[in-house]
Structure formats: structure tokens, C-alpha cells
């Protein structure tokens, strides 16, 4: 029980190095010699403990007493940290205190006075890497009483893997109230529950550094009322924010998110707008490069105090000043990139990997080497500049219009930013078009973005660009409106007494009024949340041995609850997409094929044309097919047409008399629906294969074709088409074309986000939506209309985002990001459709890259919040899909 006495004496002895022999001799009258071999009797030991404790700081005394109560040996690192709290912050240390003051007179009161006289902060830094579970209870007892001790600040640090139980770490962090200053942990060792506890319960710290954390969807809803600095750099799983994130961080001023996978401007800015004190933000580290080396982007500012930190411990940690981290002084030579090569957490491989998961401990290894965390090895002369580059110093105190020392105008600043500043560790959001201007316009209190100051001219320019390229709310509404307020206005107007004159006026404007209120309600609902509701359809399988694998889908033309989809296995399934119940099931004909073409008949809404990639073409009447598969094919409800090899697209004309088919050829075939005959094949209509063919919505003889020969052509079957009505060209191969619902426009989608709207009458360019390209020749883009022809939705097979643009102005309204299931589940948009019955609703056929996952149809409601549809997410196993088609 008393074996730890020798350890106490050893620690004190180590701190007495440099004391004179006379002082040592005098001190030995109080502290027993470590070489004392005889066993101590109880009374003698108790007396010596009492005498020794009189020489200890209060915190050390409490810790020794706690160890005594728990009957465990004190942790050497904790004891050293308790003494270092006095010695580490003062240049002359405890040894000099002992030289200038008799050891017998050394007491917590005198130490506190010395610290106060020298304006020093007494810091207790707990290195959790040196702790084991057995050390937990004494340390917990100490931390609970720390507010009453002589210690001014507590820092909790974990630099590498820690063997301490995650629950114990959480308890230690929550034990400190007023004096918790810095929490710097690596959450890989502590597991999912540790992260969830921090997020939901909050912390009392000033600075929180969760480097390389496993957050997937940040949802920090706990109380972080004292925190002014948050660093989540290199959290490679972090892709976005929950709706309530940052709701309890009133004093957060500095936020760093470099090296994450955050990409959505809309949800990100909406989350950050809840931080009223945020002045400095980073998604990348912008640095100034000169002939000498690297330097901070703000290094030219006079009066700027650069933050100083050790790279391998606080990589790119945003800090207000050097004073915040006085204990971080390790050399840049200690940097080891292997620290950021995250290995799977074997104990957490069975963690939840559903779409709703806030953290990612799926065991998916994330390698940061590909992210270029640090530049190539630098010579010694470049080290100082590199330290400045990664620092996150305080705001320079200059006039808003002046960014650097000396007169600099806005054009010079823009030029310098374009030509001389380079980006390090950018998150994907930085590659979004007009990213910087969007963030500045959305966050009016921001003073520094990506290490670059934000001045008055910057803000004016950002507001102009935002107005020119983005819609704040649908139909160009400029401010948020309450849904209740809009409903009240509508009711008041409808209940106003009408005179004969006003009744006539109201009759002429009633349609316009209804449209106005409908649009107003849409703007109000969308303005209430930036997180739309996403719900995958539940697609029950008819075969327990495999899952349903959708490949193409279409809304029903007259029944708002129905949708048909074809599968990679040749099935055609009609489903009620509101209840997820199957209405009709048409099995595959036996041969392996994928259904790529689907089109409902308008006058006969129970009938549908389906075409497969093996060339088969059928007309089905869903009334003749049961809701269950009994292994029997009923020919009574179908019509068989001549095959069209390698089919990719079918479409029926407006009178339900004829339909067209195209595919991996330069030909288009015309079929008669009533007779089931192929009427004609139009040969060599393009130089490359024709991926999509579409009839006009109102003229039964006009149709358009899109081809990978980069051309879109308009045809008229009344002219026995040998020459097109006109030809329009794109810079890349055209993936698809479609008419606007009123046939005024053609919407053309070419490879890699080249989306244009043409005048249907002559093919002239009406709008270029200006979506940024990725540089991939395999990024097949598909676009359709939504809300009639008010908006355009566009997605590509190499990207997980659907972009929504105004069809009248080309302005971007919003992006919808698709959520994969757990870490490493990359998704892409294979097809999409706007809901013809519901404004700002759509469905997306989303597929996964990894072989173990299948495609799914995701319903999106932009007028509802994601919080309402969380319960609809389901965890399903699936397979990847490929292919072309409309």
C-alpha cells in the first residue's frame, strides 16, 4: 500500500536537481532517502507522507491521496505533468525556486504567488498516450477537484494510439469544467461511442483538435459554449453536416476543415451560418510562393502574429496566437506522414455503416498519402517559411479595403490571388465554381477565408457574383418567408369581399395568383431547410437469392403514385412509390438482358413499351400481369415487335400511334404500335451511335436525336427524313436530348457536364448552364426538366451530386448530394427524372462503384427537411451497374 512512497520521493528528488548539498541535507530531514532498504512501519510511513505532502502542490497532493485510496501506484507521467505545470512555463523552473527559497518554505501558496508575480500560466497537460485503464480513477478524482486547485489550465492530449478505454477518456474530458483549455485527441483508438459522446454532450474546452477524425456527418449538437477554435483537418470521411450542427457554439471564431470530403456549398454554408462569431474559416491552405520559399498568405500584413505549432501534432491547426499553444514546440523534422495513414479499427468493423451513420468506423482504410499532406522535403532554409504557411494566426488589424502593407487595390488583390497563391490540402468544395464568392456572400461576418483576408471590395464582388450566378431561393426570391405567413396571406386574399368590378379583375388574375402563391410557398418551404428529404425506395425482391437491380425508370403519365422501372435482369416492375408496394411484376423472358428503354402510352396509361439491350421490344399491359411472379409468362398482355440490336432508347409519340428505337448504331427504327410492325429504318442519321431519341411532346411527327458524334438533330418523319431540319453541335459527345414540356426548348446533355438549352424552332443556343467539367471522358451527363420547364436537373455518372438550375436564367438554385452507405461507398447518378405531379420533387437512379452494392432509386423532396425522412433509410446489399441509355 505504501510502496508508492519511494516513487513520490523519487519524483521530488528529480525536481531537486541543482540544489546545494546543504539544502539537500536539510531537505533529507523531511524526505526519506530513496536508498532506504528497511521496510517502513505504518506510523513512520504515515508521518513521512504527511511531511512530504506539505511540500507538494495541492493538485499533486490530491493525486497522491487518490492513488493511496485506490491502492495503486501513481502514474509517472501524471506526476511529472503536475510538476511541469510549475516548471515548464517558467524559464528558471522549480529548481531555481528551491535555490531562492528554502524547500521547507515551498508551499502551494508561495508557488501561486511566484506564478502570479511572473504572469505565468500554470498548465497541467495530460498525455493520454501514457495512461492505462488502471490510472483512470485517481486521475478522475483529481480532475473533478481541479477547479479548486492552483492549476490555471488543463490540456488533454493524445498524439498517437492510446490504450485507454474510450469511455474513460470521455469521462476525463467531462470531469473538467472551467479550466479545460485544449483537447487534442486522435479518435481512431476510442471508437464510435467516443465521437458520438463528444458530439452530443459537448465539452467545456476552448480549443478542440480532432485530427483525422472518423466523422462522416458532423452533428455537434452538444454545448461547446467556451470553444473558440475547432480543427477537423484531414478528416477524410467527413462529407457534410447535419441540420442541427453548430447550434450550440456561440463563441466559435476559428474553424479549419482542410483535407475533408466536404463538397456541397448549400448545406455547408447553411450549417456555418449558425456560427455567429465565426471570423476565420479554412477548407484549404492558400499560400504565397516566392523565389525564396513558401510563406503565409497573410505574411505581408504588418502586425500579423502567426500561430506557431508543431506539424505532426497540430497540422494546420488554426490558432489565434502562439500563446494559445505554448507547450507545442517540437521540430518540423519530426513530421511523419505515416501518422495519417489510418489503419482499420479491427474492433469496429461491425459498426453501423448505414446512410444515417454520423461516424465511419467501417474498417475502410483511408490513405492520406494521395492527398499530398505536405510538400516535398524542404531544405533547412525553407522550414521557417513552411511554418508560416501552415499557421492560422490572428486577424491583421487593417482597414477593410487594405489587405497588405501599403496601398493595394482590389484588382491587384485578385490578380495576386490568381497568379501567386497556391492551394494546399483543398477539400472538394474548393473546386466548386465561384466557391470563394459564394462562401463570402453567405457568411457576412467572415474576415478570413483559406488564409486570405476578406475585405470590403471582396465582399462587394462576391455579392455581385452570387446575384449573377445563384438563386438564393426558388423563382428568384431574395429573402426567406415564413410558410405560415404565406398561408395567412393566401387565406386573407381569398376571403376578401368581392364587388362586381373586383370579381372581374380577380377572375382574370386568379390563375396568376394561384401560380404566385404556389411559387411563394415553394420558396418559403425550401428556405426553411437546406437539407432536402432523401428516401430510397424499398424494392422487395421476388427471388431470395438476389436483389432487385433497377436500371431505368419512368413516372406514370396520369397516376401520381405509380412508377415503372426495368432491371438489369430483364424484369419490368410497376410500383406504388408512395407505399413501396408492387402493382405489377413482369418477369424476364429468360435471356440475360438489361431493360434500358421504357415509355408509357399516354392515351392508354396501362400500357408500356419496354426495350432491352439484347434487342427485344415488347408492349405490356400491366392489367394482365399479377403482382407476384409465379414463373409463368402471359403473352395475352403483351405485343412483340421486331428486335433492334443493342438498343439504348425508346420513345412513343404524342398520339400513341408510333414509337422510335435507337441504340449502338447510326440508325433509328420506326414502329407502328397498333399493328406491331416495324415501318421503317432510317439509316446513317449520325456518324456515331445514337444514344437517345425523343419525340416532341405535342407534335407526333417531330423527333430529335443525340449522338456521340457531338451533334443533335431535329427530324420530321413526314419528310421521309434523309436530311435533318437542323443540326446543333456540342464540344463533346452528346449523351441525351429531351424536349421541354411545352416544346419550346431542347435540353442537350453532352459528356462531362456540358448542358445547354436550345431553341427548338431552329436549334439556336438559348442557355449554357456553365457546369464545371471534371476532365473525364467517361463522365456521362443526363439532364431533365422539373416543375414543368421552370428548372433543370442534371447529374453525371462520375459524380454523386445532382445540380438544379433555373431554366430561364441558368442560375444555380441548389445541389443535392447523394449519401453512400458507410465509408468508401462512392455513388454516382445513372439517371434521374423530375416528378411531373409535385413541384421540386425528383427521383434519382443512383449506383455504387463497389461491386458489393447495387443501384437504388432515391426520391428527393426539396420542400421537406431531411430530418423527417431519416426513418426511411434502409441498409441493403447490392451489386454495381453499368451501361448507357437515356
N, C-alpha and C positions, 0 to 999 in steps of 0.2 A: 504493500500500500504506500510505503514511504520511499520506495526506490527512486521515485522521481525527484527527491531532494537533491541527489547528486546532479541531475540534469539542470535543475534550477541554478545550482551553484556554478555549473559549467558555463551556462549562458551568461550569468553575471560576470564570471571571470573573463569570458571572451570580450565583454564590453568594457573591461577594466584595463585592457592593454594600453600601455603607456603611462600607467600610474606609477609613481615613485615607490621604492621599496618601503619607505616609512609609511606611506599611505596604504600600501598593500598589507604591511604588518598590522597597521591599525584596523584595517578592514577585516583581517582574519579573526579579530576578536568578535566579529559579528557573524561572518560567514565561515562555515567549517571548510576544511581543506578537502579538495577532491580526492586526495590520496589517502584519506582516512579509511582504513581497512576494516576496523571493528564494526560489528553491527550496532546500529543506534537503538537505544532503548526508547520507549514511547515518549516519556517525559522530555528526554533530551531532544528528540526529533521535533516534537511539538514546539519546544522553546525556540529551536533554531529556525523552524518555519516561520514562527511569529516574528523573530528578529529579522529574517531575510525579507519577509513580506513588507516590513516597514521601509525597505529601500526600493521597492518596486513601484512603478506607476500603477494607478488604480486599475487600469484595464488589465495589466499583467497579473496583478493580484487576484482580480476576479477570475481570470482564466485559470490560474493555478488552483484556486479554490474549486472551480468547476471540475477540473481534472481529478482533484482529490475526491470529490463527491462521486464521480463516475468510476473511480479506481482505475484510471488508465494513465498511460504515460503521455505527457504533453507532446504536442507536435512541434518539432524543432523549427519548422518554417513559420508557424504562427508566432512562436515566442520571438524569433528573430524579427518578424514583421512588427511586433509590438514595440520592440526597442528601436527598430529602424524608423518608426514613426517620429522618434525624437532625433535620431542621429542623421537620417537620410536627408532631411530638408535643411539641416544647418551645416554650413561648411566646416565648422570646427568640432561638431559631434559631441557625443556623451563623454568621450574620453577627456576632452578639454573641460567639460563641465566638472568632471571629477577632479581635474587638476586645479581648477579655480575655486572649487567648493568642496569642503570635506564630504567624503562619501556618507558620513553619518548624518550630514545635514541634507542629503539628497532626498527629496520627497516630491510627490506629485504637485504640491503647491508651489515649491520652488521651481520645478520644471515648467509648470504652466506660466509662471512669471517670466522666466527666461525666454520662453517662446513668444510671449506677448511683447516683451521688450524688443525682440528681434523681428517682430512682424512675420513670424513663420507659421505655416500651417502644419499641424500635427496630423499626419495621414497614416492610416492603418490599411495597408494593401494586402489583401488576402489572395494568395496564389492557390487557386483551387486545384491546380495540377499536382500540388504537393499533399493533397488531402486524401484520406481514405474514409470509408464509412464510419470507422471507429472514432474518428476525430469530430464527428458531427455534433454530438450533444454538448460537449464543453464549449465548442465554438458558438453554437446556437445560443447557449446561456449568456455568453459574453456579448454577442451582437444585440440581444434583447435589452441589455443594460448599457449599450454603447453611448446612447444619447446623454447619459448622466456622467460620462467619463471625460477625461481631459482630451480625448481624441476629437479632432475637428472634422475629419472626413474619412470615409471608408470607401475603398476601391476594391471591387471583386473582379478578379482577372483569371481567365483560363486561356493560355496561349496555345495549347495543343490538346491531345486527347486526355480526358480526365476519367479516373476510375470511380469518382464519387457518384453515388446514385442521383439520378435526375431529380427525384422528389426531394432529396436532401438539399440539392442546390437551390431549388425553388424556395424551400423553407428558409434557407440562409439569406436569400435576396429579400424576402419579405420581412425578415426579422429586423432589418434596419429601417428606421423611419426618416428622421430628419437629416441624418448625416451621410446617407448613401450618395456618393458622388458619381463614380464611374462604374458601369457594369460592362465588362468586355469578355464575352464568352463565345465559345465555338459550340454550337448546339448539336453537332453531329454525335457527340458522346452521350447526350442526355435524352434523346428520343422525342417522339411526338408530343407526349404529355407535357414535357417541359416547355416547349414552344407555345402550346395551347394555354398553359397556365399563365405565362407572361402576357400573352395577347389579351386574355380575358380578365385577368386580375390586375394588371398594371404593375408598375414599380415606382418607387419614390426617388429614383436616381435622377441626376442632372444629365448624364451622358450615357447612351445605350449603344453599344457596338456589337452587332450580331453578324460578324463577318462570315461570309459563305454560308448563310443560314439556309435551312431547308423549307422556308416559307414558300408556298405556292400561290395562295391567295391571301394577301395581307389583310388581317381583320383585327387590328389592335384597338379593341373597344374598351379595354380597361383604363383605369385612371393613371395617367402619366403627367400629372399637373405640374411637376417640377422640371420635367425633361426639356432641355433646350437644344439638344444635339442627338440625332439618330443616324446611325451609319448601317446601311444594309448592302454595302458594296459586295459584288461578286456572289450574290445570292442567285445562282443560275437557275433555280427552279421558280423564282419569283416572277410571275407573269402579269399580275394585276392586283386590284384592291377590291375588297368587299365594300358594300354600300355604306356601312357604318364605320369604316376605318377612319382613324384620326379624329373621332368625335370628342375625345377627352384629352387633347394635347394643346391646351390654350397657349402654352409658352414655347412651343417648338419653333426654333428660329433657323436651325441648320439641318438639312436633310440630304443625304447622299445615297444614290441608287445606281451607281456605275456598275456595269457588267451584269445587269439583270436581263430578263427576257421581257420586260415591260414594253408594250408596243402601242397600246390604244390611247390616243390623245384625249378622247372624250371622257372615259371613265377615270383616267389618271388625273386630269385637270379638275374633275368634279370631286374626287377624293381630296386632292390637295387644297381645294378651295375651303375646306373645313378647318384649315390651319390659319387662324387669324394673325399669328405672329411670324409666319414663315417669310424670311427675307433672303435666304440663300439656299439654292437648290442645285443638285447635280444629277444628271443622267450620263454624263461623260466628263472627262477632264480635258478641257481645252488648254493647250499650252502654246507658248510663244517660242518659236525656234529661230535662233540667230546663228551667226557664224561660230560663236563660241560654244554653245551647247543648248540646253533646254532651260527654260525659266517659266515662272508662273505667269499666267495671262495677265495678272494684275500687278506684276512686279514693277511696272513703271510708275505705279502710283506712289507718290510721296506720302509718307505717314502710314503706309500699309504694314501691318505686323503679320508676318507669315507664321502660320502654325507650324510647329516642329514636332515630328513624331517618327517613330521607328517603323520602317516599312513592313517588316514581317509580322508586326504586331498590330499596327493600326494603318494598314494600307489605305491610303487616300481617305483617312478619317477626317471628316470636316470638323475643325475645331476653331473656336473663337480666338484662341491665343496660345502661346507657349505655356502660359501659366496654368492652363487647364490640365495639362498632362506633364507635370514636372518629373514624374518618375519614368517617363519613356525616353530613354537615352541610348538605346542600342544602335550599333553601327549598321549602315546600309549593306555592309558586306555580309551580314547575317541573313540576307534575304534568300529564301529557298522556295522556289515555285512549287516544290512537292507539297508544301503546306496546303496548297489549293487544289490538289488532285484528290478529290473527295472519293473515298472508297466506300463501297456499300456497307450499310449498317446491317450486319448479319442478323442481329436480334430484332430487326424491324422489317424484315422482308414481307411480313404478312400484314403490314399496316394498310389502312384503308387507302385505296387509290381511285376512289370514285371521283366523278366530276366535282362533287361538292367538297372535296377534301381541301383544307386550308394549308396543309403542310405535305411535303413529299418525302416519305421515307420508304419508297417502293423498292429500294435497292438498285435503282438505275444509276450507274456511275456517271458522274459529270466531270469531265476533264477540262480544266481551265487553261491548259497549255495552248489550245487553239484560239484563245481569246487574247493572246498577247498581253498578259497582265503587266509585264514590264518590258521596256525596250531592250535592245541588245546590250550585252555587258558594256559598261561605260568605264572609261579611264578615270583615275582618281580626280583629275581636274574637273570632271563633269558631275561629281557627286553632289556638290553643293547646289548646283542648278537643278538637279533632279529632285532634291528635297523640296526646293521651292515649287517645283512643278506640281508635286502631289499634295502640297499643303492646302489647307482650306482656311485662310486667315480671315480676320475681321473685315468688315466693310471699310473701304477707304473713305475718309471724311472729305469729300469733294462736292462741288456743285453738281447738280444732276446733269448738266449739259457737258461737264468735263469729265472725261474718262481717264485721262493720263495727265502727267505733269506737263504743263504747257498747253497752248491752245490747240485743240483738236476738234474738227467739225465732224458731223455725222457721216459724211461721205468717206472721210478718211478712216473713220472707225469701221465702217462696213468693208472698205477695201482691205484694211488690215486683217479683219476677221476672215475674209475670204482667202487672202493670199498668204498670211503669215501664221495663222493659228492652225494647229493640228489637233486632232481629237484622239484621246486615249480611252480605251475601255468603254465605248459607247453602248448603251442599251438600244434595242431595235427601234424604240420610239424616236431616237435621234435621226433616223433615216426617213421619217415621215416628211412629206413635203410641207414646207412652212412650219416646221416643228417649233423653232425658236419663237417665231412671231405668235404662234398660237398660244404657247405657254405664257408669254409675256402679257398678251391681251387677256388671258383667262385669269391671271393671278396679279391683281393690281398692286399688291404690296411687295412684290418681289424686287429685290435690289441687285442680286447676283444670280446668274444662270450659267451653269457649267463653267464657273470661274471667270466669266466675263461680266462686267458691270452692266446694269440696265439703267440707262439714263432717260431723260425726258424725250429726246429725239427718237431713241429706240422704241419707246412706248407709243409715241405717235405713229411711227412707221408700222409697228405691229398692229395697232388698231385699224389702220388703213388696209393692211393685207388681210386681216381677219374679215373685215367687211366685204372685201372683194372676192374672197375665195371660200368663205364658210357661211353657213346659215346657223345662227345661234339657236333658233327654233324653227319648226316647220312653217312653210309659207312666209318666210322672211319676217317672222315676229321677232322683235328686238328685246323684249323683256318677258320675264315669267309672269304668268297669270294664274290665279287660283281657279281650280276646277269648279269649286262651289260658287265663286263669283260669276263665272261664265254661265253656269246653270241658272243662277238667280236672274241675270240679265235677260236670258232667253225667256224665262217664265214671265218676267215683268213685261217684256215686249209683247208676248203672245196674249196677255190678259188686258192690254190697254183697250179702252172703249173705241170703237171704230165708227166714224161718220161715213157717209157715202163717198166723200172725196178721199178720205184716208183709206177706205176699203179698196177703192180702185187702185190707189198708189201701192197699197200693201200687196194686192194681187199681182201687180206687175213686178214687184221686187221680192216676192216670197221665196222664189227659187234661189235668188241670190242670197237672201237672208239665211236660208237653211244651209247653204254652202258655207256662208261666213261662220255660222255657229259651229258647224261640223269641224271646220278647219281650226277655229278658235279652241274648241275642246281638245283637238289633237295636239295643238301647241301647248296647252296647259298640262295635259297628261304627260307628254314627253318631257316637258320642262321640270316635272316633279322628280324624275329619276333618270340618270344617265346609264343605268344598268337595265337593259331590256330583259324581259322574261324569255328564257330559252327552255324548251321542253322537247326532249327526244320522244318520238312516237314509240310506243311499246308494240313491237311486231311479233306476235306469237308465232312460233314455228309449228309447221304441220308434221315435221319429222324430228323426233327427239335426238336423232344422230347429227343434226346440223341446224344452223341458224338461218333465218331469212336474211338474204343479202340483196337489198334493193339496189337497182342500177339506174332507174329512170322513174319519174313520177309526173302526174298532172292533176290539177284540181278539176273537179266536175264542173261543167259549164252552167248548171242551173241549181244544183243541190249544194248548199254551202258547207254541208257536213261531210261530203264524200271526196275521196281522193283515190286514184288508182296508181299502183306502182308495179313495175316489172322488175324481175330479179335476175341475178347472174346465172341462175339455174333454169331460166326459161319460164318461170311462173308469172302469172298476172293476177294481182290481188287487189280487190276493191275494199277499202277500209273506211270506217267512220273515224275521221281523225280527231273528232271531239271526244269520243268514248273509247277509242282504240279497239273497236270491235270489227271483225272481218265481216263484210257484207257478201262478198262473192270470192270464190277461190277457183282459179283456172290453172290446172297443173301443167307442167311441161309435157311436151309431146314425146319425150324420151331422149332425143338427141341433146347433147350438151350445147347450150346456146345462152346468150345474154340478150334480154329484151332492151333494145336501145331506142325504139320508136314507139310512142304512144300518142293517140289523138282521139278525143271524144267526138262523136257526132252531135251537132247542135240541135237539130230537129228531132232526133231520136236519141235522147240522152241516156238510154240504157245500153247503147251500142258503142263499141270502141274498136279502133284499128290498132293492132299490135304487130310490130316487126322486130325480128331478131337478127343478130349479127350473122347467123348462118343462112340468111336469105328468106326465111319463112315469113309469110304475111297472112294474118288472119283478121277477120272481123268477128267479134264476140258480142253476144247479147247476154249481159250479166244476169238477166232474169232467169236464164236457163241453167245457171251454174249454182250449185249448192254452196253453203258456207263452209263445208268440210270436204276434205279430199278422201274419196273412197277408192281412189286408184282407177277410176273409170273416166274416159274422155267422152263427153257428149257432143257429137257432131251436129245435133239439131240446133244448137245455139251458136253456130259459127259458120263463116264463109271462108273458103280457102282461095287465095289468089296466087298467081304465078310468082315464083320466087324472084327476089332481087339480091344478087350476090353481094356479100359484105355490106349489108345495109347499116346505115347510121341514123337515118331520119325519115319520118313520115309526117304528112300533114294533109288535112281534109279542107276542101274549100268551103265557102260560106253557105252554100246551098246543099251541102251533104251529098252532092252528086258524084264528085271525083276526089281522088287523093293522089298525092305525089310521093315518090320514094327516091332517096339518094343514098350514096354510100361511098365506099373506097373506089370510085371510078369517076370518070368525067361525064357520065351520063345521068339522066333523070328519066324515070318511068312514070307514065300517067295511067291511072286505073279508073275504071267505071265501077262504082260501088254497087249499083243495082244489079248489074249483070255478072259481076265478079271477074270481068275480063280486063286484061292489060290492053289499053287502047294504043299506046304509042311509047316509043323510047326516043328521047331527044339526046342525040349523041354529040359528044365533044363540045359541051356547053362551056367548059373551062379547060385550062391547061393542066390543072392538078385536080385531085379528087374533091368532090363536092360534099362537104361535111353536113350542111343543113340546107333544107329547102322549106320555104314558108309561103303559103297562100296569103293574099290580102284578107283582112277581116270582113270586108264588105263587098269587094269585087270578086266574083267567082272565077275570073279568068286571069287575074294578075298574080304573079308569084315572083319571089326573089330567091336567089341562090348565093351562097357564100362558099368560097373555095380557098384552099391553101395556096392558090396561085396569086394571092393578095388582092383579088378582085371580088366585088359584089355586083351582081347584075339583076336588072329588072326585066321580066319577060311577060308576054301576053299570049296565051295559048290560042286566041282567036287568030293570031297572025302566023300560026304554024311555026313556032319560034325557031328561026335559024339565026336571027340577029336580035340582040337584046334591045330593049327600049333605051337603056343607057347602062354605062359601066362606071362604077366608082372604085377607087383604089385605096388600099391601106399600105403601110410600110412593111407589114409582116403578114403572114398567112392568116386568113380570116377563119375563125372558129365557128361563128354563127351569126345569124341575122334574124330580126323579127320586126314586124310592123307595130306601130303604136296602135292602141285600141281604136282610134279614130282614123287610122291610115294616113295621117298627115306626115309621119316620120318613119324612117328606117333606123333601127338601132343596130349598129355593126360592132362586133367584138372580135378583135384580132389578137394574136398571140402576145402575151406579156403586157396585159392591161392597156392596150390601145383600144379605147372605147370612144366611138363617135356617133353623133346623131345627124342623119342626112335628111334632106327634104325628099319625101317620097315621090314628088312630082317629077323631079329632074336629077336627083342624086347630089345636089349641091350640099356642101358642108354647112350644117346649122350650128353644131356644138362639138368641140373636142373637150372631153371631160378631164383631160390632163392628169390621169392617174399615173403615178410613178411606176416605171418599169423595174423589174428585178434583174434583168440581164439574162434571163433563162429562156432558151428557145423552146422549152417544153412546158412553159407556164401558160397553159390553155385557159383563156378567159371567156366567161359566159356572162351575158347581161340580159336583163328583162325589165319590163315596166312594172311599177307598183302605184297604187292609188290612181287607177286609170293611166293617164300618161303624165302625171304630176312629177313622179320620181323614178329614178333608175337605180336598180340594184345590180351590183357587179361583183363577181368572185372568180378566183383563179385556182387552178389545181396545185400550185406550189405554195399557196398561202392559206392561212387559217382565218382570214378576215373577209367580210362582205362590206362593201362600200355603198353608201346611199347618197345619191346626188340629185339635186333638183334638175328636172328635165328641161326647165325653161331657162335657167341661168347657168347651169353647170356647177353651182356651188355645192360643196360637200356638206351634208347635213350630219352624218354620223357614220362611224364604223362599228360593225358588230363582230366581235372576236369569238371564235368557236373554242370551246374548252375541251381539251383532251382528258382522258381518264388516267390521271396519275402522271408521274414524271416520264418524259421520253415519248409520250403519246402524241406524235405530231399529226395534226389534222389538215385536211385541205378541202376546198369546195369543189365538188364534182358537178353539181347542178343546183339550180335554185329557181323559184317561182314566187311572184307576188300573189298574195291571196286576192282573188277577184271580188270577194264579198266584204272584206274587212280592211279598212284603211290602216296602213303601217303595220300590216301583218305579212309574213312571208314564211316559206319553208325552204330549207336548205338540205340538199343531199350531201352529207359530209362523210368523208372516207378517211381512214387511218393509213399511215405509211407502214407501220409494223405489220408483219404477216399474221400475228395472232389476233388482230382486230378486224371487225367488219364495218361496213358503211351503215349509216343510220340517217333517218330523216328527222331533222330538228325544226320544230316550229318556233318562230320568233314573233313576239308581240312587243313592238316598240313603245306601246302606250301603257304597258304594265311593268311593274318592278320585278327584278329577278327574285326578290325575297318571297314573292307569292308563289313561285313555281319550284322552290327547292325540293319539295317532296316528290316531284315527278321524275327526278333523275334516277336512273337505274343502272346498275353495274351489269354489263353483258359482255360475253366473249364473242369475238367475231373474226372475220378474215378481211384482208385488204382487197381492194378492187382497182381495176384499171380500165381504160377504154376511152373511146371518143363519143361522138354523138351530141345531140342538142342538149 
